[in-house]
Structure formats: structure tokens, C-alpha cells
Amino acid sequence: MPHYHAWEEFTRAAEKLYLADPMKVRVVLKYRHCDGNLCIKVTDDVACLLYRTDQAQDVKKIEKFHSQLMRLMVAKESRSAAMETD
């Protein structure tokens, strides 16, 4: 399971994974209060991408990316066109 340390790298890989097969991808957010870590995991059961942070400023980036993916998952328009415009 690759752990990404750079946010931009993680978002590019997650978008690529989602666009490859949108019906199989799922996203999990997990916060561990005892460690102070927020973790976002994007997987399609073959590949698993993981980004973990303990920085408060990263929470806003993760929240924005997560809501972008959720909007794409429920959108009726072309998913690839919507991802490129955001």
C-alpha cells in the first residue's frame, strides 16, 4: 500500500484511479484522535492509495478533494469532463 507524502502526487493518483473505473472506487476518511492523524484512503480493491497527515492546514485540502470526488460520484454528466474542469 503506497503511502504518499506529497498531496499533489496523491490527488493525481487518486483521480487517475477513479477515472479508470468509477464503479469500483471507494474513499475512506479516518481520524484517530489519540494520534492526531487524519487519513484518506482511495481504493479499488487492486490498488490502494493512502495519504496521512497530522497538520491542521491539510484538513481543508482533504475536505475539498473528498467533496469533489463525492460530487463526481453522484453527477449524471460525463465524469471525465467534470474532473478536468475542477
PDB file of N, CA, C and O in Angstrom, chain B, residues numbered from 101:
ATOM      1  N   MET B 101       0.848  -1.167   0.000  1.00  0.00           N
ATOM      2  CA  MET B 101       0.000   0.000   0.000  1.00  0.00           C
ATOM      3  C   MET B 101       0.895   1.232   0.000  1.00  0.00           C
ATOM      4  O   MET B 101       1.597   1.490   0.978  1.00  0.00           O
ATOM      5  N   PRO B 102       0.873   1.998  -1.094  1.00  0.00           N
ATOM      6  CA  PRO B 102       1.749   3.176  -1.148  1.00  0.00           C
ATOM      7  C   PRO B 102       1.248   4.322  -0.275  1.00  0.00           C
ATOM      8  O   PRO B 102       0.089   4.727  -0.368  1.00  0.00           O
ATOM      9  N   HIS B 103       2.115   4.826   0.556  1.00  0.00           N
ATOM     10  CA  HIS B 103       1.831   5.995   1.386  1.00  0.00           C
ATOM     11  C   HIS B 103       2.412   7.208   0.667  1.00  0.00           C
ATOM     12  O   HIS B 103       3.613   7.261   0.403  1.00  0.00           O
ATOM     13  N   TYR B 104       1.576   8.162   0.358  1.00  0.00           N
ATOM     14  CA  TYR B 104       2.034   9.372  -0.314  1.00  0.00           C
ATOM     15  C   TYR B 104       2.364  10.436   0.717  1.00  0.00           C
ATOM     16  O   TYR B 104       1.634  10.619   1.692  1.00  0.00           O
ATOM     17  N   HIS B 105       3.472  11.136   0.494  1.00  0.00           N
ATOM     18  CA  HIS B 105       3.876  12.217   1.387  1.00  0.00           C
ATOM     19  C   HIS B 105       3.567  13.575   0.764  1.00  0.00           C
ATOM     20  O   HIS B 105       3.447  14.574   1.473  1.00  0.00           O
ATOM     21  N   ALA B 106       3.437  13.612  -0.568  1.00  0.00           N
ATOM     22  CA  ALA B 106       3.120  14.850  -1.276  1.00  0.00           C
ATOM     23  C   ALA B 106       1.640  14.841  -1.656  1.00  0.00           C
ATOM     24  O   ALA B 106       1.160  13.895  -2.281  1.00  0.00           O
ATOM     25  N   TRP B 107       0.922  15.896  -1.277  1.00  0.00           N
ATOM     26  CA  TRP B 107      -0.515  15.978  -1.528  1.00  0.00           C
ATOM     27  C   TRP B 107      -0.833  15.971  -3.022  1.00  0.00           C
ATOM     28  O   TRP B 107      -1.777  15.297  -3.436  1.00  0.00           O
ATOM     29  N   GLU B 108      -0.078  16.698  -3.840  1.00  0.00           N
ATOM     30  CA  GLU B 108      -0.346  16.777  -5.274  1.00  0.00           C
ATOM     31  C   GLU B 108      -0.198  15.411  -5.938  1.00  0.00           C
ATOM     32  O   GLU B 108      -0.988  15.044  -6.808  1.00  0.00           O
ATOM     33  N   GLU B 109       0.813  14.670  -5.523  1.00  0.00           N
ATOM     34  CA  GLU B 109       1.022  13.317  -6.046  1.00  0.00           C
ATOM     35  C   GLU B 109      -0.170  12.426  -5.725  1.00  0.00           C
ATOM     36  O   GLU B 109      -0.659  11.690  -6.582  1.00  0.00           O
ATOM     37  N   PHE B 110      -0.627  12.501  -4.491  1.00  0.00           N
ATOM     38  CA  PHE B 110      -1.761  11.689  -4.063  1.00  0.00           C
ATOM     39  C   PHE B 110      -3.020  12.025  -4.853  1.00  0.00           C
ATOM     40  O   PHE B 110      -3.722  11.118  -5.301  1.00  0.00           O
ATOM     41  N   THR B 111      -3.322  13.311  -5.033  1.00  0.00           N
ATOM     42  CA  THR B 111      -4.545  13.689  -5.743  1.00  0.00           C
ATOM     43  C   THR B 111      -4.501  13.251  -7.196  1.00  0.00           C
ATOM     44  O   THR B 111      -5.510  12.790  -7.729  1.00  0.00           O
ATOM     45  N   ARG B 112      -3.343  13.384  -7.855  1.00  0.00           N
ATOM     46  CA  ARG B 112      -3.234  12.925  -9.244  1.00  0.00           C
ATOM     47  C   ARG B 112      -3.460  11.419  -9.343  1.00  0.00           C
ATOM     48  O   ARG B 112      -4.181  10.954 -10.226  1.00  0.00           O
ATOM     49  N   ALA B 113      -2.854  10.666  -8.449  1.00  0.00           N
ATOM     50  CA  ALA B 113      -3.001   9.209  -8.476  1.00  0.00           C
ATOM     51  C   ALA B 113      -4.442   8.795  -8.161  1.00  0.00           C
ATOM     52  O   ALA B 113      -4.967   7.865  -8.774  1.00  0.00           O
ATOM     53  N   ALA B 114      -5.081   9.478  -7.211  1.00  0.00           N
ATOM     54  CA  ALA B 114      -6.459   9.147  -6.852  1.00  0.00           C
ATOM     55  C   ALA B 114      -7.423   9.472  -7.990  1.00  0.00           C
ATOM     56  O   ALA B 114      -8.337   8.695  -8.264  1.00  0.00           O
ATOM     57  N   GLU B 115      -7.228  10.614  -8.657  1.00  0.00           N
ATOM     58  CA  GLU B 115      -8.063  10.965  -9.802  1.00  0.00           C
ATOM     59  C   GLU B 115      -7.905   9.951 -10.923  1.00  0.00           C
ATOM     60  O   GLU B 115      -8.888   9.546 -11.543  1.00  0.00           O
ATOM     61  N   LYS B 116      -6.675   9.542 -11.182  1.00  0.00           N
ATOM     62  CA  LYS B 116      -6.399   8.553 -12.228  1.00  0.00           C
ATOM     63  C   LYS B 116      -7.068   7.220 -11.891  1.00  0.00           C
ATOM     64  O   LYS B 116      -7.653   6.577 -12.763  1.00  0.00           O
ATOM     65  N   LEU B 117      -6.983   6.814 -10.641  1.00  0.00           N
ATOM     66  CA  LEU B 117      -7.616   5.573 -10.207  1.00  0.00           C
ATOM     67  C   LEU B 117      -9.130   5.657 -10.346  1.00  0.00           C
ATOM     68  O   LEU B 117      -9.767   4.704 -10.795  1.00  0.00           O
ATOM     69  N   TYR B 118      -9.708   6.792  -9.964  1.00  0.00           N
ATOM     70  CA  TYR B 118     -11.159   6.960 -10.067  1.00  0.00           C
ATOM     71  C   TYR B 118     -11.616   6.963 -11.518  1.00  0.00           C
ATOM     72  O   TYR B 118     -12.614   6.323 -11.850  1.00  0.00           O
ATOM     73  N   LEU B 119     -10.909   7.668 -12.383  1.00  0.00           N
ATOM     74  CA  LEU B 119     -11.318   7.756 -13.786  1.00  0.00           C
ATOM     75  C   LEU B 119     -11.146   6.429 -14.521  1.00  0.00           C
ATOM     76  O   LEU B 119     -11.829   6.185 -15.515  1.00  0.00           O
ATOM     77  N   ALA B 120     -10.252   5.575 -14.052  1.00  0.00           N
ATOM     78  CA  ALA B 120     -10.056   4.271 -14.691  1.00  0.00           C
ATOM     79  C   ALA B 120     -11.286   3.381 -14.543  1.00  0.00           C
ATOM     80  O   ALA B 120     -11.672   2.702 -15.495  1.00  0.00           O
ATOM     81  N   ASP B 121     -11.904   3.373 -13.372  1.00  0.00           N
ATOM     82  CA  ASP B 121     -13.113   2.566 -13.152  1.00  0.00           C
ATOM     83  C   ASP B 121     -13.921   3.164 -12.005  1.00  0.00           C
ATOM     84  O   ASP B 121     -13.752   2.757 -10.856  1.00  0.00           O
ATOM     85  N   PRO B 122     -14.799   4.128 -12.303  1.00  0.00           N
ATOM     86  CA  PRO B 122     -15.542   4.832 -11.257  1.00  0.00           C
ATOM     87  C   PRO B 122     -16.461   3.946 -10.419  1.00  0.00           C
ATOM     88  O   PRO B 122     -16.753   4.286  -9.273  1.00  0.00           O
ATOM     89  N   MET B 123     -16.913   2.841 -10.952  1.00  0.00           N
ATOM     90  CA  MET B 123     -17.851   1.989 -10.225  1.00  0.00           C
ATOM     91  C   MET B 123     -17.185   1.145  -9.141  1.00  0.00           C
ATOM     92  O   MET B 123     -17.875   0.632  -8.259  1.00  0.00           O
ATOM     93  N   LYS B 124     -15.882   0.991  -9.185  1.00  0.00           N
ATOM     94  CA  LYS B 124     -15.195   0.158  -8.196  1.00  0.00           C
ATOM     95  C   LYS B 124     -14.477   0.948  -7.102  1.00  0.00           C
ATOM     96  O   LYS B 124     -14.092   0.381  -6.079  1.00  0.00           O
ATOM     97  N   VAL B 125     -14.299   2.232  -7.307  1.00  0.00           N
ATOM     98  CA  VAL B 125     -13.505   3.040  -6.378  1.00  0.00           C
ATOM     99  C   VAL B 125     -14.331   3.448  -5.166  1.00  0.00           C
ATOM    100  O   VAL B 125     -15.505   3.800  -5.281  1.00  0.00           O
ATOM    101  N   ARG B 126     -13.694   3.392  -4.007  1.00  0.00           N
ATOM    102  CA  ARG B 126     -14.324   3.901  -2.793  1.00  0.00           C
ATOM    103  C   ARG B 126     -13.293   4.706  -2.007  1.00  0.00           C
ATOM    104  O   ARG B 126     -12.085   4.502  -2.120  1.00  0.00           O
ATOM    105  N   VAL B 127     -13.823   5.629  -1.206  1.00  0.00           N
ATOM    106  CA  VAL B 127     -12.986   6.570  -0.458  1.00  0.00           C
ATOM    107  C   VAL B 127     -13.313   6.437   1.021  1.00  0.00           C
ATOM    108  O   VAL B 127     -14.481   6.384   1.407  1.00  0.00           O
ATOM    109  N   VAL B 128     -12.279   6.385   1.840  1.00  0.00           N
ATOM    110  CA  VAL B 128     -12.458   6.263   3.281  1.00  0.00           C
ATOM    111  C   VAL B 128     -11.667   7.371   3.965  1.00  0.00           C
ATOM    112  O   VAL B 128     -10.487   7.573   3.675  1.00  0.00           O
ATOM    113  N   LEU B 129     -12.321   8.084   4.870  1.00  0.00           N
ATOM    114  CA  LEU B 129     -11.663   9.079   5.723  1.00  0.00           C
ATOM    115  C   LEU B 129     -11.639   8.532   7.140  1.00  0.00           C
ATOM    116  O   LEU B 129     -12.643   8.016   7.631  1.00  0.00           O
ATOM    117  N   LYS B 130     -10.498   8.645   7.790  1.00  0.00           N
ATOM    118  CA  LYS B 130     -10.394   8.139   9.152  1.00  0.00           C
ATOM    119  C   LYS B 130      -9.585   9.114   9.992  1.00  0.00           C
ATOM    120  O   LYS B 130      -8.502   9.540   9.591  1.00  0.00           O
ATOM    121  N   TYR B 131     -10.110   9.466  11.153  1.00  0.00           N
ATOM    122  CA  TYR B 131      -9.396  10.337  12.084  1.00  0.00           C
ATOM    123  C   TYR B 131      -9.144   9.579  13.375  1.00  0.00           C
ATOM    124  O   TYR B 131     -10.061   9.012  13.969  1.00  0.00           O
ATOM    125  N   ARG B 132      -7.893   9.577  13.800  1.00  0.00           N
ATOM    126  CA  ARG B 132      -7.527   8.954  15.076  1.00  0.00           C
ATOM    127  C   ARG B 132      -7.149  10.055  16.045  1.00  0.00           C
ATOM    128  O   ARG B 132      -6.099  10.684  15.913  1.00  0.00           O
ATOM    129  N   HIS B 133      -8.016  10.283  17.020  1.00  0.00           N
ATOM    130  CA  HIS B 133      -7.801  11.362  17.978  1.00  0.00           C
ATOM    131  C   HIS B 133      -6.569  11.117  18.844  1.00  0.00           C
ATOM    132  O   HIS B 133      -5.848  12.059  19.173  1.00  0.00           O
ATOM    133  N   CYS B 134      -6.324   9.875  19.212  1.00  0.00           N
ATOM    134  CA  CYS B 134      -5.182   9.587  20.084  1.00  0.00           C
ATOM    135  C   CYS B 134      -3.849   9.916  19.402  1.00  0.00           C
ATOM    136  O   CYS B 134      -2.895  10.310  20.073  1.00  0.00           O
ATOM    137  N   ASP B 135      -3.777   9.758  18.072  1.00  0.00           N
ATOM    138  CA  ASP B 135      -2.560  10.089  17.331  1.00  0.00           C
ATOM    139  C   ASP B 135      -2.616  11.481  16.723  1.00  0.00           C
ATOM    140  O   ASP B 135      -1.579  12.068  16.416  1.00  0.00           O
ATOM    141  N   GLY B 136      -3.811  12.010  16.549  1.00  0.00           N
ATOM    142  CA  GLY B 136      -3.977  13.294  15.882  1.00  0.00           C
ATOM    143  C   GLY B 136      -3.774  13.192  14.383  1.00  0.00           C
ATOM    144  O   GLY B 136      -3.393  14.173  13.744  1.00  0.00           O
ATOM    145  N   ASN B 137      -4.021  12.018  13.810  1.00  0.00           N
ATOM    146  CA  ASN B 137      -3.815  11.782  12.385  1.00  0.00           C
ATOM    147  C   ASN B 137      -5.140  11.725  11.642  1.00  0.00           C
ATOM    148  O   ASN B 137      -6.115  11.146  12.121  1.00  0.00           O
ATOM    149  N   LEU B 138      -5.159  12.338  10.460  1.00  0.00           N
ATOM    150  CA  LEU B 138      -6.270  12.215   9.530  1.00  0.00           C
ATOM    151  C   LEU B 138      -5.752  11.454   8.334  1.00  0.00           C
ATOM    152  O   LEU B 138      -4.699  11.784   7.788  1.00  0.00           O
ATOM    153  N   CYS B 139      -6.490  10.433   7.922  1.00  0.00           N
ATOM    154  CA  CYS B 139      -6.055   9.558   6.850  1.00  0.00           C
ATOM    155  C   CYS B 139      -7.150   9.486   5.800  1.00  0.00           C
ATOM    156  O   CYS B 139      -8.322   9.319   6.135  1.00  0.00           O
ATOM    157  N   ILE B 140      -6.776   9.612   4.523  1.00  0.00           N
ATOM    158  CA  ILE B 140      -7.712   9.411   3.423  1.00  0.00           C
ATOM    159  C   ILE B 140      -7.168   8.263   2.582  1.00  0.00           C
ATOM    160  O   ILE B 140      -5.995   8.243   2.209  1.00  0.00           O
ATOM    161  N   LYS B 141      -8.045   7.312   2.294  1.00  0.00           N
ATOM    162  CA  LYS B 141      -7.660   6.134   1.526  1.00  0.00           C
ATOM    163  C   LYS B 141      -8.589   6.011   0.332  1.00  0.00           C
ATOM    164  O   LYS B 141      -9.809   6.079   0.479  1.00  0.00           O
ATOM    165  N   VAL B 142      -8.015   5.832  -0.851  1.00  0.00           N
ATOM    166  CA  VAL B 142      -8.772   5.630  -2.084  1.00  0.00           C
ATOM    167  C   VAL B 142      -8.357   4.270  -2.616  1.00  0.00           C
ATOM    168  O   VAL B 142      -7.172   4.010  -2.823  1.00  0.00           O
ATOM    169  N   THR B 143      -9.349   3.396  -2.839  1.00  0.00           N
ATOM    170  CA  THR B 143      -9.030   2.039  -3.269  1.00  0.00           C
ATOM    171  C   THR B 143     -10.047   1.522  -4.268  1.00  0.00           C
ATOM    172  O   THR B 143     -11.200   1.952  -4.289  1.00  0.00           O
ATOM    173  N   ASP B 144      -9.596   0.589  -5.095  1.00  0.00           N
ATOM    174  CA  ASP B 144     -10.489  -0.151  -5.983  1.00  0.00           C
ATOM    175  C   ASP B 144     -10.295  -1.654  -5.792  1.00  0.00           C
ATOM    176  O   ASP B 144     -10.606  -2.435  -6.692  1.00  0.00           O
ATOM    177  N   ASP B 145      -9.799  -2.055  -4.667  1.00  0.00           N
ATOM    178  CA  ASP B 145      -9.510  -3.435  -4.259  1.00  0.00           C
ATOM    179  C   ASP B 145      -8.287  -4.030  -4.945  1.00  0.00           C
ATOM    180  O   ASP B 145      -7.838  -5.111  -4.564  1.00  0.00           O
ATOM    181  N   VAL B 146      -7.744  -3.355  -5.939  1.00  0.00           N
ATOM    182  CA  VAL B 146      -6.492  -3.796  -6.554  1.00  0.00           C
ATOM    183  C   VAL B 146      -5.382  -2.857  -6.113  1.00  0.00           C
ATOM    184  O   VAL B 146      -4.337  -3.294  -5.631  1.00  0.00           O
ATOM    185  N   ALA B 147      -5.620  -1.571  -6.283  1.00  0.00           N
ATOM    186  CA  ALA B 147      -4.669  -0.546  -5.846  1.00  0.00           C
ATOM    187  C   ALA B 147      -5.250   0.190  -4.650  1.00  0.00           C
ATOM    188  O   ALA B 147      -6.458   0.411  -4.570  1.00  0.00           O
ATOM    189  N   CYS B 148      -4.392   0.562  -3.734  1.00  0.00           N
ATOM    190  CA  CYS B 148      -4.814   1.271  -2.535  1.00  0.00           C
ATOM    191  C   CYS B 148      -3.876   2.449  -2.319  1.00  0.00           C
ATOM    192  O   CYS B 148      -2.672   2.270  -2.135  1.00  0.00           O
ATOM    193  N   LEU B 149      -4.437   3.658  -2.343  1.00  0.00           N
ATOM    194  CA  LEU B 149      -3.647   4.876  -2.173  1.00  0.00           C
ATOM    195  C   LEU B 149      -3.959   5.474  -0.820  1.00  0.00           C
ATOM    196  O   LEU B 149      -5.124   5.551  -0.431  1.00  0.00           O
ATOM    197  N   LEU B 150      -2.937   5.899  -0.095  1.00  0.00           N
ATOM    198  CA  LEU B 150      -3.111   6.369   1.267  1.00  0.00           C
ATOM    199  C   LEU B 150      -2.333   7.663   1.486  1.00  0.00           C
ATOM    200  O   LEU B 150      -1.164   7.772   1.115  1.00  0.00           O
ATOM    201  N   TYR B 151      -3.003   8.642   2.094  1.00  0.00           N
ATOM    202  CA  TYR B 151      -2.353   9.893   2.486  1.00  0.00           C
ATOM    203  C   TYR B 151      -2.701  10.148   3.938  1.00  0.00           C
ATOM    204  O   TYR B 151      -3.874  10.165   4.311  1.00  0.00           O
ATOM    205  N   ARG B 152      -1.679  10.345   4.754  1.00  0.00           N
ATOM    206  CA  ARG B 152      -1.881  10.554   6.186  1.00  0.00           C
ATOM    207  C   ARG B 152      -1.201  11.860   6.592  1.00  0.00           C
ATOM    208  O   ARG B 152      -0.091  12.161   6.155  1.00  0.00           O
ATOM    209  N   THR B 153      -1.895  12.634   7.444  1.00  0.00           N
ATOM    210  CA  THR B 153      -1.331  13.897   7.893  1.00  0.00           C
ATOM    211  C   THR B 153      -1.724  14.178   9.335  1.00  0.00           C
ATOM    212  O   THR B 153      -2.734  13.680   9.833  1.00  0.00           O
ATOM    213  N   ASP B 154      -0.912  14.977   9.983  1.00  0.00           N
ATOM    214  CA  ASP B 154      -1.246  15.457  11.322  1.00  0.00           C
ATOM    215  C   ASP B 154      -1.272  16.981  11.348  1.00  0.00           C
ATOM    216  O   ASP B 154      -1.324  17.586  12.419  1.00  0.00           O
ATOM    217  N   GLN B 155      -1.235  17.604  10.168  1.00  0.00           N
ATOM    218  CA  GLN B 155      -1.239  19.054  10.045  1.00  0.00           C
ATOM    219  C   GLN B 155      -2.665  19.577   9.882  1.00  0.00           C
ATOM    220  O   GLN B 155      -3.436  19.056   9.076  1.00  0.00           O
ATOM    221  N   ALA B 156      -3.005  20.601  10.645  1.00  0.00           N
ATOM    222  CA  ALA B 156      -4.361  21.160  10.602  1.00  0.00           C
ATOM    223  C   ALA B 156      -4.676  21.799   9.254  1.00  0.00           C
ATOM    224  O   ALA B 156      -5.823  21.751   8.811  1.00  0.00           O
ATOM    225  N   GLN B 157      -3.687  22.395   8.592  1.00  0.00           N
ATOM    226  CA  GLN B 157      -3.969  23.051   7.321  1.00  0.00           C
ATOM    227  C   GLN B 157      -4.286  22.059   6.208  1.00  0.00           C
ATOM    228  O   GLN B 157      -4.910  22.433   5.215  1.00  0.00           O
ATOM    229  N   ASP B 158      -3.873  20.813   6.349  1.00  0.00           N
ATOM    230  CA  ASP B 158      -4.179  19.797   5.343  1.00  0.00           C
ATOM    231  C   ASP B 158      -5.637  19.339   5.399  1.00  0.00           C
ATOM    232  O   ASP B 158      -6.144  18.780   4.427  1.00  0.00           O
ATOM    233  N   VAL B 159      -6.301  19.566   6.505  1.00  0.00           N
ATOM    234  CA  VAL B 159      -7.695  19.132   6.653  1.00  0.00           C
ATOM    235  C   VAL B 159      -8.570  19.791   5.597  1.00  0.00           C
ATOM    236  O   VAL B 159      -9.430  19.129   5.017  1.00  0.00           O
ATOM    237  N   LYS B 160      -8.374  21.072   5.336  1.00  0.00           N
ATOM    238  CA  LYS B 160      -9.169  21.795   4.349  1.00  0.00           C
ATOM    239  C   LYS B 160      -8.937  21.232   2.950  1.00  0.00           C
ATOM    240  O   LYS B 160      -9.882  21.108   2.171  1.00  0.00           O
ATOM    241  N   LYS B 161      -7.691  20.891   2.623  1.00  0.00           N
ATOM    242  CA  LYS B 161      -7.386  20.311   1.308  1.00  0.00           C
ATOM    243  C   LYS B 161      -8.057  18.952   1.153  1.00  0.00           C
ATOM    244  O   LYS B 161      -8.616  18.645   0.100  1.00  0.00           O
ATOM    245  N   ILE B 162      -7.999  18.145   2.198  1.00  0.00           N
ATOM    246  CA  ILE B 162      -8.618  16.820   2.144  1.00  0.00           C
ATOM    247  C   ILE B 162     -10.125  16.947   2.016  1.00  0.00           C
ATOM    248  O   ILE B 162     -10.752  16.220   1.244  1.00  0.00           O
ATOM    249  N   GLU B 163     -10.709  17.871   2.773  1.00  0.00           N
ATOM    250  CA  GLU B 163     -12.156  18.079   2.706  1.00  0.00           C
ATOM    251  C   GLU B 163     -12.592  18.517   1.307  1.00  0.00           C
ATOM    252  O   GLU B 163     -13.603  18.035   0.797  1.00  0.00           O
ATOM    253  N   LYS B 164     -11.848  19.413   0.692  1.00  0.00           N
ATOM    254  CA  LYS B 164     -12.177  19.891  -0.650  1.00  0.00           C
ATOM    255  C   LYS B 164     -12.068  18.760  -1.666  1.00  0.00           C
ATOM    256  O   LYS B 164     -12.953  18.595  -2.504  1.00  0.00           O
ATOM    257  N   PHE B 165     -10.997  17.983  -1.600  1.00  0.00           N
ATOM    258  CA  PHE B 165     -10.801  16.870  -2.526  1.00  0.00           C
ATOM    259  C   PHE B 165     -11.878  15.803  -2.338  1.00  0.00           C
ATOM    260  O   PHE B 165     -12.399  15.270  -3.317  1.00  0.00           O
ATOM    261  N   HIS B 166     -12.209  15.495  -1.109  1.00  0.00           N
ATOM    262  CA  HIS B 166     -13.225  14.492  -0.808  1.00  0.00           C
ATOM    263  C   HIS B 166     -14.587  14.929  -1.353  1.00  0.00           C
ATOM    264  O   HIS B 166     -15.302  14.118  -1.942  1.00  0.00           O
ATOM    265  N   SER B 167     -14.949  16.187  -1.166  1.00  0.00           N
ATOM    266  CA  SER B 167     -16.237  16.662  -1.679  1.00  0.00           C
ATOM    267  C   SER B 167     -16.240  16.687  -3.203  1.00  0.00           C
ATOM    268  O   SER B 167     -17.282  16.455  -3.816  1.00  0.00           O
ATOM    269  N   GLN B 168     -15.100  16.961  -3.826  1.00  0.00           N
ATOM    270  CA  GLN B 168     -15.000  16.930  -5.286  1.00  0.00           C
ATOM    271  C   GLN B 168     -15.249  15.511  -5.804  1.00  0.00           C
ATOM    272  O   GLN B 168     -15.984  15.322  -6.773  1.00  0.00           O
ATOM    273  N   LEU B 169     -14.642  14.526  -5.164  1.00  0.00           N
ATOM    274  CA  LEU B 169     -14.867  13.135  -5.567  1.00  0.00           C
ATOM    275  C   LEU B 169     -16.318  12.710  -5.345  1.00  0.00           C
ATOM    276  O   LEU B 169     -16.889  12.001  -6.174  1.00  0.00           O
ATOM    277  N   MET B 170     -16.911  13.133  -4.243  1.00  0.00           N
ATOM    278  CA  MET B 170     -18.306  12.776  -3.971  1.00  0.00           C
ATOM    279  C   MET B 170     -19.253  13.388  -5.010  1.00  0.00           C
ATOM    280  O   MET B 170     -20.206  12.743  -5.447  1.00  0.00           O
ATOM    281  N   ARG B 171     -18.982  14.642  -5.401  1.00  0.00           N
ATOM    282  CA  ARG B 171     -19.804  15.269  -6.440  1.00  0.00           C
ATOM    283  C   ARG B 171     -19.689  14.508  -7.749  1.00  0.00           C
ATOM    284  O   ARG B 171     -20.687  14.334  -8.449  1.00  0.00           O
ATOM    285  N   LEU B 172     -18.495  14.054  -8.091  1.00  0.00           N
ATOM    286  CA  LEU B 172     -18.317  13.285  -9.320  1.00  0.00           C
ATOM    287  C   LEU B 172     -19.046  11.954  -9.262  1.00  0.00           C
ATOM    288  O   LEU B 172     -19.580  11.490 -10.270  1.00  0.00           O
ATOM    289  N   MET B 173     -19.070  11.344  -8.099  1.00  0.00           N
ATOM    290  CA  MET B 173     -19.707  10.038  -7.970  1.00  0.00           C
ATOM    291  C   MET B 173     -21.216  10.107  -8.132  1.00  0.00           C
ATOM    292  O   MET B 173     -21.832   9.128  -8.553  1.00  0.00           O
ATOM    293  N   VAL B 174     -21.820  11.234  -7.810  1.00  0.00           N
ATOM    294  CA  VAL B 174     -23.271  11.344  -7.929  1.00  0.00           C
ATOM    295  C   VAL B 174     -23.706  12.139  -9.156  1.00  0.00           C
ATOM    296  O   VAL B 174     -24.903  12.237  -9.426  1.00  0.00           O
ATOM    297  N   ALA B 175     -22.765  12.708  -9.904  1.00  0.00           N
ATOM    298  CA  ALA B 175     -23.101  13.523 -11.065  1.00  0.00           C
ATOM    299  C   ALA B 175     -23.597  12.648 -12.210  1.00  0.00           C
ATOM    300  O   ALA B 175     -23.137  11.521 -12.393  1.00  0.00           O
ATOM    301  N   LYS B 176     -24.545  13.187 -12.978  1.00  0.00           N
ATOM    302  CA  LYS B 176     -25.065  12.463 -14.132  1.00  0.00           C
ATOM    303  C   LYS B 176     -24.313  12.809 -15.404  1.00  0.00           C
ATOM    304  O   LYS B 176     -24.410  12.087 -16.397  1.00  0.00           O
ATOM    305  N   GLU B 177     -23.558  13.912 -15.388  1.00  0.00           N
ATOM    306  CA  GLU B 177     -22.806  14.305 -16.575  1.00  0.00           C
ATOM    307  C   GLU B 177     -21.561  13.454 -16.711  1.00  0.00           C
ATOM    308  O   GLU B 177     -21.281  12.615 -15.854  1.00  0.00           O
ATOM    309  N   SER B 178     -20.829  13.658 -17.758  1.00  0.00           N
ATOM    310  CA  SER B 178     -19.602  12.914 -18.016  1.00  0.00           C
ATOM    311  C   SER B 178     -18.605  13.131 -16.887  1.00  0.00           C
ATOM    312  O   SER B 178     -18.264  14.270 -16.568  1.00  0.00           O
ATOM    313  N   ARG B 179     -18.146  12.064 -16.294  1.00  0.00           N
ATOM    314  CA  ARG B 179     -17.255  12.165 -15.140  1.00  0.00           C
ATOM    315  C   ARG B 179     -15.890  12.721 -15.517  1.00  0.00           C
ATOM    316  O   ARG B 179     -15.322  13.510 -14.761  1.00  0.00           O
ATOM    317  N   SER B 180     -15.358  12.333 -16.655  1.00  0.00           N
ATOM    318  CA  SER B 180     -14.022  12.792 -17.025  1.00  0.00           C
ATOM    319  C   SER B 180     -14.026  14.285 -17.327  1.00  0.00           C
ATOM    320  O   SER B 180     -13.063  14.974 -16.991  1.00  0.00           O
ATOM    321  N   ALA B 181     -15.068  14.799 -17.944  1.00  0.00           N
ATOM    322  CA  ALA B 181     -15.146  16.228 -18.253  1.00  0.00           C
ATOM    323  C   ALA B 181     -15.282  17.030 -16.967  1.00  0.00           C
ATOM    324  O   ALA B 181     -14.702  18.110 -16.856  1.00  0.00           O
ATOM    325  N   ALA B 182     -16.028  16.533 -16.006  1.00  0.00           N
ATOM    326  CA  ALA B 182     -16.238  17.250 -14.739  1.00  0.00           C
ATOM    327  C   ALA B 182     -14.948  17.310 -13.931  1.00  0.00           C
ATOM    328  O   ALA B 182     -14.687  18.327 -13.289  1.00  0.00           O
ATOM    329  N   MET B 183     -14.146  16.277 -13.939  1.00  0.00           N
ATOM    330  CA  MET B 183     -12.910  16.252 -13.164  1.00  0.00           C
ATOM    331  C   MET B 183     -11.907  17.256 -13.728  1.00  0.00           C
ATOM    332  O   MET B 183     -11.179  17.890 -12.964  1.00  0.00           O
ATOM    333  N   GLU B 184     -11.858  17.410 -15.037  1.00  0.00           N
ATOM    334  CA  GLU B 184     -10.896  18.316 -15.644  1.00  0.00           C
ATOM    335  C   GLU B 184     -11.276  19.775 -15.436  1.00  0.00           C
ATOM    336  O   GLU B 184     -10.389  20.629 -15.417  1.00  0.00           O
ATOM    337  N   THR B 185     -12.558  20.096 -15.280  1.00  0.00           N
ATOM    338  CA  THR B 185     -12.964  21.478 -15.107  1.00  0.00           C
ATOM    339  C   THR B 185     -12.726  21.957 -13.695  1.00  0.00           C
ATOM    340  O   THR B 185     -12.557  23.160 -13.495  1.00  0.00           O
ATOM    341  N   ASP B 186     -12.702  21.084 -12.703  1.00  0.00           N
ATOM    342  CA  ASP B 186     -12.493  21.492 -11.301  1.00  0.00           C
ATOM    343  C   ASP B 186     -11.081  21.662 -10.979  1.00  0.00           C
ATOM    344  O   ASP B 186     -10.743  22.001  -9.845  1.00  0.00           O
TER     345      ASP B 186
END
